[in-house]
Amino acid sequence: MVDLPAEVVTDILSRLSAKQLLRFRCVSKPWRTLIDSMDFIHLHLQNSLENKSHFGLIIRKDFQLYCVDFDSLEDVAELTHPLMCYNNRIRILGTCNGLLCICNVAGDVALWNPSTKKHRVLPFLPTGSNREPNRYFCGARVYGFGYEPVLDDYKLVSISQFIGLDYQSFESEVKVYSLRTNAWKEIESMPYVLCYTGKMGILVNNYLHWVVTRKLEPEETELIVGFDMGTERFQEVPIPDNVNHHFEMEVGVIENNLCIVANYQEEGDFEVWVMKEYGVKESWTRLFKIAHTRGTIKNVMPLAYSKAGQEVLFEQDHEKLVWYDLKSQRLKVVRLRGMPRPFEAMVFVGSLAPLTVGNRGKNWKNRESRDDKNKKRDDFLSEGFKLVL
C-alpha cells in the first residue's frame, strides 16, 4: 500500500462501507486524517449513491429500530437509537445522506447517524403558543427532513395545522430548523390543508412533498405540494392527467424520482406512477398496477429497484416486503429472519456524514470540539433515566 499513489488509496477506501472505514481509521494517522476529512466523506457518499452500494432498509416498530442490508435482504439487526422511549414509541421524521431524524412522544428530536453512532439533540420546538384554544385546535403536525446543497445545510421542517372549531377555517404554522445555525425560525404559512397527519415529507430534487387540498372539504381534489429547501417556499407539483382522480393518493420516492400511489378503494386496485423528470407533467409514467384480483391489499409503498432494475421492492400493508417483477408482473414475498410486524420501512444509505456543516476539509475532532456544550443535554436525553409514562 505504501507504493500506491495517494489518489488510488483514496479511491479504494471510498468504495468501502462506513463500518469498514471506521475500523480502518486505526491503521495509521494519515488514513485517519483522510477518512475524517470532509472531502473524503463527500466522495464516499457520492460513490455510494452513484453505485447504489451500502444501501439498506431502516425498519421501525413502536420504539424499536432495525436495519437490514439491501443486497442480501436476509437477517434483521436491531439498532440502539439515542432517544429515551416515552410511552414506547419512536417516530422517524426523515432520512437523508445517511442521517436519520427521529422523535419521541415527549417532543425530543435528534439527528443520528447509525453508522458512526453519533447523534445531536435539537433545540426544543414550541408550537401554537400564539393561538386561542377556544378558536382553533391542532388538527395535524408533520415534519420533513432533507439537505440543502447550495448552503451545505440540513433542515428539518415542521408544519402544524390548526383547524377552526367551526371546521370552516384553518391556519398553518411552519418552522424550519437549520443545522448550520442550530436554531428554529418561523416562516410564511402554508395555504393548504394536510391530508394525512402521519405522513412525513418526501425529499426529491431538494423539495419536500406532502399530499394536500386547497379547502376543508371532504370531496376536495388531492394535490401534491413541494417545499423548496432553498427558497423555503411552497409550490404545487403537477400530477398525471390520465389517472382517475377518485382515489386516495400517497407520495413516495424511488431512485430519486417522485412517485405517487393511487389507491382506488372501490375497485381495490393500486397504481404506482413515477415522475421521470422532476416538475415535468408529461414525464409521469405508470410503473405498475396491482389489480384487486391479487387479493386483499390495503396499502403499498414502493421502496427501491433491484440492482438489475427489473424488479421493484415495495412495502405491503405494513406487514411484508414484496418484490414486483416489472416484466412478468409476478409478486414474490421476501422472507426475513427477525422481521417485526407491523412495521414501517424506508431506504437508507450508510455514510460517515457528520452532524455539523460548513467545515469541508477539517477533521471530525476539530468540528466536534464545538459541540461539547450540548453533550450533557444530549446524554441526558439519550442515556439518562429510561422513563415510561
SVG drawing of the C-alpha trace seen along z (x, -y; Angstrom):
<svg xmlns="http://www.w3.org/2000/svg" viewBox="-69 -35 75 51">
<polyline fill="none" stroke="black" stroke-width="0.4" points="0.0,0.0 2.9,-2.3 3.9,-2.2 0.4,-3.1 -0.4,-6.7 -2.4,-8.6 -5.3,-9.1 -5.5,-5.3 -5.7,-4.6 -8.4,-7.3 -10.4,-5.7 -10.1,-2.2 -11.1,-3.4 -14.1,-5.4 -15.7,-2.3 -15.7,-0.5 -18.6,-0.5 -18.8,-3.0 -18.4,-0.2 -15.1,0.9 -13.8,-2.7 -14.4,-3.3 -12.1,-0.3 -9.5,-1.4 -9.2,-4.8 -6.9,-2.8 -4.5,-1.7 -2.4,-4.9 -2.6,-8.6 -2.6,-9.5 -5.6,-7.1 -7.4,-8.6 -6.9,-12.1 -8.0,-11.1 -11.2,-9.2 -12.1,-12.1 -11.8,-14.8 -15.0,-16.3 -13.7,-15.9 -13.4,-12.1 -16.8,-11.9 -18.5,-13.6 -16.6,-11.4 -17.6,-8.2 -21.3,-9.3 -21.2,-10.3 -19.7,-6.8 -22.4,-5.1 -25.2,-6.9 -23.9,-6.6 -23.0,-2.9 -26.1,-2.0 -23.8,-0.5 -24.0,-0.3 -27.8,-0.7 -30.1,0.9 -33.6,0.6 -34.4,-1.0 -37.4,0.7 -39.4,-0.8 -41.8,0.9 -43.0,-1.1 -39.9,-2.1 -37.5,0.3 -35.5,-0.3 -33.9,2.4 -31.7,2.5 -31.2,5.0 -28.7,5.0 -30.4,4.3 -28.2,6.6 -28.8,9.7 -32.2,9.0 -31.6,11.7 -31.1,11.0 -32.7,8.1 -30.4,6.5 -31.7,4.3 -30.3,0.8 -29.8,-1.1 -31.2,-4.6 -30.2,-7.6 -33.6,-8.8 -35.5,-7.8 -38.7,-5.9 -41.6,-7.6 -44.7,-5.5 -42.7,-3.0 -42.8,-4.9 -40.3,-6.4 -41.0,-8.2 -38.7,-8.6 -39.2,-12.1 -36.9,-11.5 -33.6,-10.2 -31.0,-11.9 -27.4,-11.1 -27.1,-8.5 -28.6,-10.6 -31.9,-9.8 -34.1,-12.3 -36.1,-10.7 -38.5,-11.9 -40.2,-10.6 -43.7,-11.5 -42.1,-14.0 -41.0,-16.1 -37.3,-15.3 -35.9,-15.4 -32.4,-14.1 -30.3,-13.8 -28.5,-10.5 -26.0,-8.6 -26.5,-4.9 -23.2,-4.1 -21.0,-6.4 -23.2,-6.2 -23.1,-10.0 -26.2,-12.0 -27.3,-15.5 -30.5,-16.6 -32.2,-19.6 -33.4,-22.7 -37.0,-22.3 -39.7,-23.4 -42.7,-25.2 -45.8,-25.3 -49.2,-27.0 -48.5,-29.3 -50.0,-32.4 -53.4,-30.8 -56.5,-31.0 -57.6,-27.4 -61.3,-28.5 -61.0,-29.2 -58.6,-26.5 -57.3,-23.1 -54.3,-21.4 -55.5,-19.1 -52.2,-17.8 -48.4,-18.1 -46.0,-16.7 -42.3,-17.0 -39.8,-16.8 -36.0,-16.4 -33.5,-17.0 -30.3,-18.5 -29.9,-21.9 -26.7,-21.6 -26.3,-25.3 -25.8,-26.3 -24.5,-22.9 -27.1,-22.7 -29.5,-20.1 -33.0,-21.3 -36.0,-20.0 -39.4,-21.4 -42.3,-21.4 -45.9,-22.1 -48.6,-22.4 -52.2,-22.7 -54.8,-24.4 -58.4,-23.8 -61.2,-26.2 -63.8,-24.9 -66.4,-25.5 -64.4,-23.3 -64.6,-26.1 -61.2,-27.8 -57.6,-26.7 -54.2,-28.1 -50.7,-26.7 -47.6,-27.3 -44.4,-26.5 -41.0,-26.4 -37.6,-25.4 -34.6,-24.1 -31.2,-24.7 -28.2,-22.6 -25.9,-25.4 -27.4,-27.8 -28.7,-25.2 -31.9,-27.2 -35.6,-27.2 -37.3,-30.0 -40.9,-30.6 -41.5,-31.3 -44.6,-32.1 -47.5,-29.8 -48.7,-27.1 -52.0,-27.9 -53.1,-24.2 -54.8,-21.6 -52.7,-18.5 -54.5,-15.3 -52.6,-12.7 -51.4,-13.5 -48.9,-10.7 -47.1,-11.1 -43.7,-12.8 -42.3,-14.9 -40.8,-13.0 -37.5,-14.5 -36.9,-14.6 -34.9,-17.2 -34.3,-19.3 -38.1,-19.6 -40.1,-18.1 -43.6,-16.8 -46.9,-16.2 -50.5,-15.4 -52.8,-18.4 -56.1,-20.0 -56.9,-23.7 -60.0,-23.7 -61.5,-21.9 -64.0,-20.0 -64.5,-16.2 -64.6,-15.9 -61.8,-18.4 -59.3,-17.1 -56.0,-16.0 -52.8,-17.8 -49.1,-17.5 -47.3,-20.4 -43.5,-20.8 -41.4,-22.8 -38.3,-24.2 -35.4,-23.6 -33.5,-26.6 -36.1,-29.4 -38.3,-27.9 -41.5,-28.4 -44.3,-26.1 -45.4,-25.3 -47.8,-22.8 -46.4,-19.8 -48.4,-18.6 -50.0,-15.2 -50.8,-12.9 -53.7,-13.8 -54.6,-10.3 -55.4,-9.0 -58.9,-8.6 -58.9,-11.3 -61.3,-9.3 -58.6,-7.8 -56.6,-8.2 -53.0,-9.4 -49.7,-8.9 -46.3,-10.3 -43.1,-8.4 -39.6,-8.2 -37.9,-5.6 -34.4,-6.0 -34.5,-9.8 -37.8,-10.1 -41.0,-11.3 -43.8,-8.7 -47.4,-8.6 -49.5,-5.6 -53.1,-5.8 -55.4,-3.7 -58.7,-3.1 -60.6,-1.9 -63.9,-1.0 -62.1,1.2 -59.4,2.4 -56.7,1.5 -53.3,-0.2 -51.3,-2.2 -47.8,-3.5 -46.7,-6.4 -43.1,-7.8 -42.1,-11.3 -39.1,-10.7 -38.2,-14.4 -39.0,-16.5 -41.6,-19.1 -42.5,-18.0 -46.1,-16.9 -45.6,-14.9 -42.9,-12.8 -45.3,-10.9 -45.1,-7.2 -47.1,-4.3 -44.6,-2.0 -47.0,0.9 -50.6,1.7 -51.8,4.2 -55.4,5.3 -57.9,6.4 -57.6,10.0 -54.3,10.2 -56.2,10.5 -57.0,8.1 -54.2,5.4 -54.9,2.3 -51.7,0.3 -48.5,0.4 -45.4,-1.8 -42.6,-1.4 -39.1,-1.5 -36.4,-0.7 -35.5,1.1 -33.4,4.2 -29.8,3.9 -30.8,5.0 -33.8,2.7 -36.2,5.5 -38.0,5.6 -39.5,3.2 -39.4,3.8 -42.5,2.4 -44.0,2.5 -47.4,4.1 -49.9,3.3 -47.0,2.7 -46.8,6.4 -44.5,7.7 -41.9,6.8 -42.7,7.8 -40.7,7.9 -42.8,7.0 -41.4,8.2 -42.0,5.5 -41.9,7.9 -43.8,10.9 -45.9,8.9 -45.4,11.6 -45.2,11.0 -42.6,12.6 -42.7,12.1 -39.4,11.5 -38.7,13.8 -36.6,12.1 -35.5,13.6 -36.3,11.5 -38.7,9.2 -41.1,7.4 -44.8,6.8 -46.4,4.4 -43.6,2.2 -42.6,-0.9 -39.6,-0.6 -37.5,-3.2 -34.4,-3.1 -31.1,-4.2 -27.5,-4.6 -24.6,-4.0 -22.3,-7.0 -19.9,-9.0 -21.9,-12.1 -21.2,-14.3 -23.7,-16.3 -22.2,-19.6 -22.0,-21.5 -19.8,-24.1 -16.5,-22.7 -15.3,-20.8 -11.6,-19.8 -11.5,-19.9 -11.5,-16.7 -14.1,-15.5 -12.0,-16.2 -11.9,-19.9 -15.6,-20.0 -16.9,-18.1 -15.0,-20.2 -17.5,-23.0 -20.4,-20.6 -19.1,-19.8 -21.6,-22.4 -24.5,-20.2 -23.1,-16.9 -24.5,-16.9 -28.0,-17.6 -27.8,-15.1 -26.5,-12.4 -29.4,-13.1 -32.0,-12.8 -30.4,-9.7 -28.9,-7.8 -30.4,-9.2 -33.5,-8.0 -35.4,-5.5 -38.8,-6.8 -42.0,-5.2 -45.1,-7.4"/>
</svg>
